[in-house]
C-alpha cells in the first residue's frame, strides 16, 4: 500500500521532471521570392511558449507573399549533461532557440527544438537544417534558472611540463 508520504514524494519527483520541459509550438513562415531559381523560402519565425496544443499545422496568417503556420506539439527539454550549451546560449548577447526542420512535400516541418548551442552544432554537423529564432523572455527565465542551478564549469586542468624540454625553453627564453 502506498502511504501519503510516498505519494507526496512521488509528486515532487514528477514535478521536478516536468520542470525541465516546456510545451512549445513553432511558427514557420513562407515568403514568396522574386527570383528565377527559387519561388519561395521557408524559415522558423517564432516560438510560442507554454503551448500545449496537439494536431497538425494550422495556418495563422496568409497575406500577400507571406504565410505563417503554427506547428504545435513540441517539448523543449533541458538536460543536466547539456548545461554548458545552455550556458553559452543564455549568457550571449542575443539568446536563441534552435529549430531543426525539414522540407516535407511542399511544406517546411519542424522536427526538434533546443536551446543548447552544443546540441544545435551536433545537428548541423550531421547535415540537418537548423535555424534560430529569438528566445522568448519566459524561456530565457526558465533556462537561465536551470543553468544557475545545474551548471558547474569544468575545472581547468594543470598541464604537466614536458620533461624533455629545458625550463628556459618552456618559458620561451632562447639561450
N, C-alpha and C positions, 0 to 999 in steps of 0.2 A: 504494500500500500504506500502511495506517495504522500508524504507529510506536507503540511503547509509551508514549512521552511524550505523543503526541496522544490516546491512549486515556485516560491519566490526566487530562489537561486536560479532556477531554470529561466524565469522571466528576465532576470538580469543578464544571463548569458545570451539569450535570444536578442535582447535589446542591444547589447554590445555588438552582436553580429550584424544587426540591421543598421547600427550607427555607421558602419563602414561602407554603406552603399546608399545611393540616392537614385530614385527613378527619374529618368530624363527622357525627353523627346528631342529629336534632331530636326531642324528645319533645313531642307535642301532647296537651293534656288537654281532655276534655269533661266539663263539670259540669252536672248537672240543676238547673234553677231552679224555684222555686215562684212562678211569675209567669204572669199570664193572657195576656201578649203574647208571651212567649218561653219555650220549654220547656227550652232548654239554651244554654250558652255554650261557646265554644272559645277556647283561648289556648295559646301556647307555654308549656311547663312547665320545660324544661331543655335543655341541650346535652350530648352525650356526646362528649368529645374523643377523637381517635385511633380513631374507629370507622369502619373501612373496609368495613363490610358493604354488600351490594347487595340489590336486590329491593324489594318493596313494603312498605307499612307493616305492622308487627307489633303485635298487641295485647299490652301489657305488664301492665296492671292493669285489672280491672273489678270494682269493689267498690261496691255500692250506687249512689250518684248520681255516681260518678267513674269515668271510663275514660281510660287513657293509652295512646297509640300511639307507637311508635318509627318514625321515618322516616329510614332510612339513605341514604347516597349523596351527601352534600353535601361540597363543598370550601370551607373557609374560607381565602380567599386574601388576601394582603397585597400592595399595590402601592405603589411609591415616590411616585407622584403623589397618594396618599391619606393621606400620613403626618400631615398636620395633623389630619384627622378621627380617626386612631388616637390621636394625642397627646391630643386633647381628651377622649377616652374613658378611656384608661389613667391620665390624671392626675386624673380625677374621684374623688369620694369613693366612688362605687359603680359601677365599670366594668360595662358591659352588653354582651351580644351581641344584635344586632338581627336579628329573624326576620321576613321578608316572607312572608305566607301568604294563601291564597285559599280560599274555600269551593268545593268540587267535589262536586256532588250533596249528600250528607248528611255529608261529612267535611271538616274543615279540613286543607289540604295545604300544607306549607311549600314555598316556591319559591326562596328565596335567603337566605343568611346572611352578615352582615358585622359588623365591629367598628368601622366608621367612622361617627362622628356625621354627617359631611357626606353620605356615601352614603345613610344612612338618611333624612336630611332630604330629599334629592332624590327618593327613592322615595315618601315621604309627599306631597311637593309634586305628584307625578304621580298621586296618588289611590290609591296602594297601601296596604294594611293592613300596618302594621309594629308589632310588639310587641317587648318586651325580656325577657330572662332574665338572671340574674346570670352574670357571666363566670367560668368555672371557673379555678382557680389555674394550671393548665397553659397555658391560652390567655393568661391575663394575663402570665405569664412570657415566653411566646413573642412576644406582641405588644409588650410592653414592651421586649424586647431589639431587636426590629425598629425601634421608634421611636427608641431610643437610637442605633442605628447609622445611621439614614437621615433623621431629622427635623432640618431646619435652618429655624428661624423666618425668615420674610421680614424683611429689614431695614426699619426704619422709614424712610419717605420724607420728606425735608425738604419742607415746604410753602413755596413762594416767596411772599413778601409781595405783597399786591395793590398795584400801583404807583399806583393812583388814590386810595388811602386814605392819609391822612397818618399818620406814625408814631405820633402821640398817639392817634389814633382806633384804630389797630391794637392799641395797648396797653390800650385800654379807658378812656382818660382823656377826660374831657369838657372842652373848652376854653371 
